[in-house]
Amino acid sequence: NRGEFHKVQMQKQLAQEQEALAAAREVKAHPMPDFNKPVFQPDLVTHKAPLTESKPFQLRSTARHSDAVAAFQQEVTHIAEAEKAVAFHARPVPATTYKPDLEFTEPVDHTPVVPLPVTLESDRRALKRQAFDQVMGQKMAQLEVMQETLAKQKLEQENSRIKELRRKSVEEGGLMFKAKPIITKDQFP
């Protein structure tokens, strides 16, 4: 039966747990050491290693700290130099302040400079511009006259063509419509 099998399994498991608890309560002592037998005995004949010497510690945190202090000091000196460069420095007193009066030399006679006659280009340019404007005005007037004559000729050609088309019938390609003949009552079939 299934229920009985389960009970048996539970009882076995409980028995194993109690045995484990009982075994844990038992104290097992280690054997007494034999002090006549040496624990560590180096081989002094074959093993001749040099003695170690103590060295100071090189901690990373102290190295980082010294680097940070050096960088800070360098930045402080850089800022101080920049402030010195920006500081105002007055110019020294001129050397003539403490010297005796200046010595003047006698003027030397020389021929005076004669200036060349001045001719301004503005008058010449104004005349040239006036002549240019006159020529351009004549050209523009001629161009306008030519355009007006061309426009009149085109208009006349169009009007004459329209007159010709009005004289022709529609069958001939003109604009004249011919009315259908009128049928009177006596002509009905």
Backbone hydrogen bonds in HBPLUS format (Angstrom, degrees):
<---DONOR---> <-ACCEPTOR-->    atom                        ^
c    i                          cat <-CA-CA->   ^        H-A-AA   ^      H-
h    n   atom  resd res      DA  || num        DHA   H-A  angle D-A-AA Bond
n    s   type  num  typ     dist DA aas  dist angle  dist       angle   num
A0005-PHE N   A0001-ASN O   3.19 MM   4  6.40 159.2  2.24 145.1 150.8     1
A0006-HIS N   A0002-ARG O   3.09 MM   4  6.33 155.7  2.15 150.8 157.4     2
A0007-LYS N   A0003-GLY O   3.06 MM   4  6.34 151.0  2.15 142.0 149.7     3
A0008-VAL N   A0004-GLU O   2.93 MM   4  6.22 159.4  1.97 153.8 158.7     4
A0009-GLN N   A0005-PHE O   3.03 MM   4  6.27 160.4  2.07 148.1 153.1     5
A0010-MET N   A0006-HIS O   2.99 MM   4  6.23 157.6  2.05 148.9 154.8     6
A0011-GLN N   A0007-LYS O   2.96 MM   4  6.22 155.4  2.02 150.1 156.6     7
A0012-LYS N   A0008-VAL O   3.00 MM   4  6.29 156.2  2.06 151.2 157.2     8
A0013-GLN N   A0009-GLN O   3.00 MM   4  6.24 159.0  2.05 148.5 154.2     9
A0014-LEU N   A0010-MET O   2.96 MM   4  6.20 158.5  2.01 149.3 154.8    10
A0015-ALA N   A0011-GLN O   2.97 MM   4  6.14 153.4  2.04 143.9 151.3    11
A0016-GLN N   A0012-LYS O   2.97 MM   4  6.25 154.6  2.03 148.8 155.2    12
A0017-GLU N   A0013-GLN O   3.04 MM   4  6.30 155.5  2.10 146.9 153.5    13
A0018-GLN N   A0014-LEU O   3.02 MM   4  6.26 156.6  2.07 148.1 153.9    14
A0019-GLU N   A0015-ALA O   3.02 MM   4  6.25 153.3  2.09 146.5 153.7    15
A0020-ALA N   A0016-GLN O   2.99 MM   4  6.22 154.1  2.06 145.0 152.1    16
A0021-LEU N   A0017-GLU O   3.02 MM   4  6.29 153.8  2.09 146.5 153.1    17
A0022-ALA N   A0018-GLN O   2.96 MM   4  6.16 156.7  2.01 145.3 151.8    18
A0023-ALA N   A0019-GLU O   2.86 MM   4  6.08 156.5  1.92 148.6 155.0    19
A0024-ALA N   A0020-ALA O   2.98 MM   4  6.15 143.8  2.11 140.0 149.9    20
A0025-ARG N   A0021-LEU O   3.09 MM   4  6.37 134.8  2.31 139.4 150.7    21
A0025-ARG N   A0022-ALA O   3.16 MM   3  5.16 130.5  2.42  93.5 106.4    22
A0047-HIS N   A0043-ASP O   3.18 MM   4  5.83 151.5  2.26 142.7 151.2    23
A0063-ALA N   A0059-LEU O   3.23 MM   4  6.53 156.8  2.29 146.2 152.7    24
A0064-ARG N   A0060-ARG O   2.86 MM   4  6.09 161.3  1.89 153.6 158.5    25
A0065-HIS N   A0061-SER O   2.92 MM   4  6.07 152.7  1.99 141.4 149.4    26
A0066-SER N   A0062-THR O   2.93 MM   4  6.17 160.6  1.97 148.0 152.4    27
A0067-ASP N   A0063-ALA O   2.97 MM   4  6.20 155.7  2.03 147.3 154.3    28
A0068-ALA N   A0064-ARG O   2.89 MM   4  6.10 156.8  1.94 148.5 154.8    29
A0069-VAL N   A0065-HIS O   2.90 MM   4  6.17 158.3  1.95 151.8 157.6    30
A0070-ALA N   A0066-SER O   2.98 MM   4  6.15 160.0  2.02 145.2 150.6    31
A0071-ALA N   A0067-ASP O   2.92 MM   4  6.15 158.5  1.97 149.0 154.9    32
A0072-PHE N   A0068-ALA O   2.92 MM   4  6.11 154.1  1.99 145.9 153.1    33
A0073-GLN N   A0069-VAL O   2.93 MM   4  6.18 160.1  1.97 150.9 156.0    34
A0074-GLN N   A0070-ALA O   2.94 MM   4  6.15 155.4  2.01 146.9 153.9    35
A0075-GLU N   A0071-ALA O   2.95 MM   4  6.17 154.2  2.02 144.9 151.7    36
A0076-VAL N   A0072-PHE O   2.91 MM   4  6.18 154.9  1.97 149.3 156.4    37
A0077-THR N   A0073-GLN O   2.99 MM   4  6.27 160.6  2.02 149.3 153.8    38
A0078-HIS N   A0074-GLN O   2.96 MM   4  6.15 152.9  2.03 144.2 152.3    39
A0079-ILE N   A0075-GLU O   2.94 MM   4  6.18 157.2  1.99 149.4 154.7    40
A0080-ALA N   A0076-VAL O   2.98 MM   4  6.22 156.8  2.03 147.7 154.3    41
A0081-GLU N   A0077-THR O   2.94 MM   4  6.16 158.2  1.99 148.9 154.2    42
A0082-ALA N   A0078-HIS O   2.98 MM   4  6.20 153.5  2.05 144.8 152.4    43
A0083-GLU N   A0079-ILE O   2.93 MM   4  6.20 153.1  2.01 147.6 154.7    44
A0084-LYS N   A0080-ALA O   2.97 MM   4  6.26 151.7  2.06 145.7 153.5    45
A0085-ALA N   A0081-GLU O   2.95 MM   4  6.22 151.8  2.03 145.9 153.4    46
A0086-VAL N   A0082-ALA O   3.11 MM   4  6.33 142.4  2.26 141.7 151.1    47
A0087-ALA N   A0083-GLU O   3.03 MM   4  6.10 132.1  2.27 140.6 152.7    48
A0097-THR N   A0094-PRO O   3.25 MM   3  5.82 166.5  2.27 114.6 118.7    49
A0125-ARG N   A0121-GLU O   2.86 MM   4  6.01 167.0  1.88 158.9 163.1    50
A0126-ALA N   A0122-SER O   2.92 MM   4  6.02 148.2  2.02 139.6 148.4    51
A0127-LEU N   A0123-ASP O   3.04 MM   4  6.35 154.9  2.10 149.1 154.9    52
A0128-LYS N   A0124-ARG O   2.93 MM   4  6.24 165.3  1.95 155.7 159.7    53
A0129-ARG N   A0125-ARG O   2.86 MM   4  5.97 157.8  1.91 147.3 153.8    54
A0130-GLN N   A0126-ALA O   2.97 MM   4  6.11 150.1  2.06 141.6 149.7    55
A0131-ALA N   A0127-LEU O   2.99 MM   4  6.29 160.3  2.03 152.0 156.6    56
A0132-PHE N   A0128-LYS O   2.91 MM   4  6.13 159.4  1.95 148.3 154.5    57
A0133-ASP N   A0129-ARG O   2.85 MM   4  6.04 160.6  1.89 148.7 153.8    58
A0134-GLN N   A0130-GLN O   3.01 MM   4  6.23 151.5  2.09 144.3 151.9    59
A0135-VAL N   A0131-ALA O   3.02 MM   4  6.31 162.9  2.05 152.5 156.2    60
A0136-MET N   A0132-PHE O   2.92 MM   4  6.13 166.6  1.94 154.3 158.4    61
A0137-GLY N   A0133-ASP O   2.86 MM   4  5.98 148.2  1.96 141.8 150.7    62
A0138-GLN N   A0134-GLN O   3.06 MM   4  6.35 155.3  2.12 149.1 154.7    63
A0139-LYS N   A0135-VAL O   3.01 MM   4  6.32 161.4  2.05 151.6 156.7    64
A0140-MET N   A0136-MET O   2.91 MM   4  6.09 160.3  1.95 148.2 153.5    65
A0141-ALA N   A0137-GLY O   2.96 MM   4  6.13 154.3  2.03 144.8 151.9    66
A0142-GLN N   A0138-GLN O   2.94 MM   4  6.20 160.2  1.98 151.9 156.8    67
A0143-LEU N   A0139-LYS O   2.88 MM   4  6.11 156.8  1.94 148.4 155.3    68
A0144-GLU N   A0140-MET O   2.93 MM   4  6.16 155.4  1.99 146.7 152.9    69
A0145-VAL N   A0141-ALA O   3.01 MM   4  6.25 157.7  2.06 148.0 153.9    70
A0146-MET N   A0142-GLN O   2.93 MM   4  6.18 160.4  1.97 151.0 156.2    71
A0147-GLN N   A0143-LEU O   2.93 MM   4  6.16 159.6  1.97 148.8 154.4    72
A0148-GLU N   A0144-GLU O   2.93 MM   4  6.16 156.7  1.98 148.5 154.8    73
A0149-THR N   A0145-VAL O   2.96 MM   4  6.22 160.5  2.00 150.9 156.1    74
A0150-LEU N   A0146-MET O   2.94 MM   4  6.15 159.2  1.98 150.6 156.4    75
A0151-ALA N   A0147-GLN O   2.94 MM   4  6.12 157.7  1.99 146.1 152.4    76
A0152-LYS N   A0148-GLU O   2.92 MM   4  6.18 155.8  1.98 148.8 155.3    77
A0153-GLN N   A0149-THR O   2.91 MM   4  6.14 157.9  1.96 148.5 154.5    78
A0154-LYS N   A0150-LEU O   2.94 MM   4  6.18 161.7  1.98 151.5 156.0    79
A0155-LEU N   A0151-ALA O   3.01 MM   4  6.20 158.3  2.05 145.7 151.8    80
A0156-GLU N   A0152-LYS O   2.89 MM   4  6.12 157.3  1.94 149.9 156.1    81
A0157-GLN N   A0153-GLN O   2.90 MM   4  6.14 159.6  1.94 151.1 156.6    82
A0158-GLU N   A0154-LYS O   2.92 MM   4  6.16 160.9  1.95 150.9 155.9    83
A0159-ASN N   A0155-LEU O   2.93 MM   4  6.15 162.5  1.96 149.0 153.9    84
A0160-SER N   A0156-GLU O   2.91 MM   4  6.13 160.9  1.95 151.3 156.4    85
A0161-ARG N   A0157-GLN O   2.97 MM   4  6.12 155.9  2.03 147.3 154.1    86
A0162-ILE N   A0158-GLU O   2.87 MM   4  6.11 160.9  1.90 152.8 158.1    87
A0163-LYS N   A0159-ASN O   2.96 MM   4  6.21 152.3  2.04 145.4 152.9    88
A0164-GLU N   A0160-SER O   3.02 MM   4  6.30 156.8  2.07 145.9 151.6    89
A0165-LEU N   A0161-ARG O   2.88 MM   4  6.19 161.9  1.91 153.7 158.7    90
A0166-ARG N   A0162-ILE O   2.92 MM   4  6.13 143.1  2.06 143.0 153.1    91
A0167-ARG N   A0163-LYS O   3.20 MM   4  6.47 131.7  2.44 139.2 150.9    92
A0167-ARG N   A0164-GLU O   3.10 MM   3  5.24 136.5  2.29  99.4 111.6    93
A0168-LYS N   A0165-LEU O   3.30 MM   3  5.26 139.3  2.47  94.6 105.3    94
A0175-LEU N   A0165-LEU O   2.62 MM  10  5.43 160.7  1.66 140.0 136.8    95
A0176-MET N   A0168-LYS O   2.85 MM   8  5.69 154.9  1.91 162.8 160.3    96
A0172-GLU N   A0169-SER O   3.20 MM   3  5.35 130.7  2.45  97.7 109.9    97
A0174-GLY N   A0169-SER O   2.73 MM   5  4.87 153.4  1.79 147.7 141.9    98
A0170-VAL N   A0176-MET O   2.99 MM   6  5.72 122.4  2.34 167.0 152.8    99
A0173-GLY N   A0170-VAL O   3.02 MM   3  5.02 158.1  2.07 104.3 111.3   100
A0187-GLN N   A0184-THR O   3.11 MM   3  5.42 148.6  2.21 104.6 113.9   101
A0188-PHE N   A0185-LYS O   3.28 MM   3  5.56 165.2  2.30 108.6 112.9   102
